């Protein structure tokens, strides 16, 4: 059945508001899905980074300990205290350098959710009326 001219504009405003609301919900849903995807990717990246970092620390630490023991045993008869003192100073220096690097890293900004924030900024610019 065709609508009569009397009923043609009756649901128009209501339908427009419904479509606008549906579009808004779709936009919000898309942005939330993007946010969830970024969060999942960041979590996976973080876990992989942590596992690789812990493995690297373990094997480097093991190598350092074995190298230190080797050199101290090799110099046991002549300069064992000098070797132990030099290794202590060297490892303390490395520890301080790592602490400074960690503090510098902690001050840098995270790029977490940068794509979501960029998309929301685009949406805001698009929806903001310009004079």
C-alpha positions in Angstrom: 0.0 0.0 0.0 1.2 3.5 -0.8 1.3 6.1 1.8 -1.1 9.0 1.4 0.3 12.5 1.3 -1.2 13.0 4.8 0.9 10.2 6.4 4.1 10.9 4.4 5.6 13.4 6.9 4.0 11.8 10.0 6.9 9.4 10.8 9.6 11.3 9.0 11.0 13.1 12.0 10.7 10.1 14.3 12.4 7.9 11.7 15.2 10.4 11.2 15.8 10.5 15.0 15.8 6.7 15.1 18.3 6.5 12.2 20.5 9.2 13.9 20.4 7.2 17.1 21.2 4.0 15.3 24.1 5.7 13.5 25.4 7.0 16.8 25.2 3.6 18.5 27.0 2.1 15.5 29.8 4.7 15.7 30.2 4.1 19.4 30.2 0.3 18.9 32.8 0.5 16.2 35.0 2.7 18.4 34.6 0.3 21.3 35.5 -2.7 19.1 38.6 -0.8 18.0 39.5 0.0 21.6 39.0 -3.7 22.6 41.2 -4.8 19.7 44.0 -2.4 20.6 43.8 -3.5 24.2 44.1 -7.2 23.2 47.0 -6.5 20.9 48.8 -4.4 23.6 48.2 -7.2 26.1 49.6 -9.8 23.8 52.6 -7.6 22.9 53.3 -7.0 26.6 53.2 -10.7 27.5 55.5 -11.6 24.6 57.8 -8.8 25.6 57.8 -9.9 29.2 58.5 -13.6 28.4 61.4 -12.7 26.0 62.8 -10.2 28.5 62.7 -12.7 31.4 64.4 -15.3 29.2 67.1 -12.8 28.2 67.6 -11.7 31.8 67.9 -15.3 33.0 70.4 -16.4 30.3 72.5 -13.2 30.5 72.5 -13.4 34.3 73.6 -17.1 34.1 76.3 -16.2 31.7 77.5 -13.3 33.9 77.6 -15.5 37.0 79.5 -18.3 35.2 81.9 -15.8 33.6 82.6 -14.2 37.0 83.2 -17.6 38.7 85.5 -18.6 35.8 87.6 -15.5 36.1 87.8 -15.6 39.9 88.8 -19.2 39.9 91.4 -18.5 37.1 92.8 -15.7 39.2 92.4 -17.5 42.6 96.1 -17.7 43.4 97.1 -14.2 42.5 94.4 -11.6 42.3 91.1 -13.1 43.5 90.1 -10.0 45.7 90.9 -7.6 42.8 88.8 -9.7 40.4 85.9 -9.8 42.9 86.1 -6.1 43.5 86.3 -5.2 39.8 83.2 -7.4 39.1 81.3 -5.8 42.0 82.0 -2.3 40.7 81.2 -3.3 37.2 77.8 -4.9 38.1 76.9 -2.0 40.4 77.5 0.3 37.5 75.4 -1.8 35.2 72.6 -1.8 37.9 72.7 2.0 38.2 72.6 2.4 34.4 69.6 0.1 34.2 67.9 2.0 37.0 68.4 5.3 35.2 67.2 3.8 31.9 64.1 2.5 33.7 63.3 5.9 35.2 63.7 7.5 31.8 61.4 4.9 30.2 58.8 5.4 32.9 58.6 9.1 32.1 57.9 8.5 28.4 54.3 8.6 27.2 52.5 5.5 26.3 50.9 5.2 22.8 48.1 3.0 24.2 44.7 3.7 22.5 46.3 6.2 20.1 44.3 4.9 17.1 41.0 5.0 19.1 41.7 8.5 20.3 42.5 9.6 16.7 39.3 8.2 15.4 37.3 9.8 18.2 38.9 13.1 17.4 37.9 12.7 13.7 34.4 11.9 14.8 34.3 15.0 17.0 35.6 17.2 14.2 33.0 15.8 11.8 30.1 16.2 14.2 31.0 19.6 15.5 29.2 22.3 13.6 31.5 24.8 11.9 30.3 28.4 11.5 
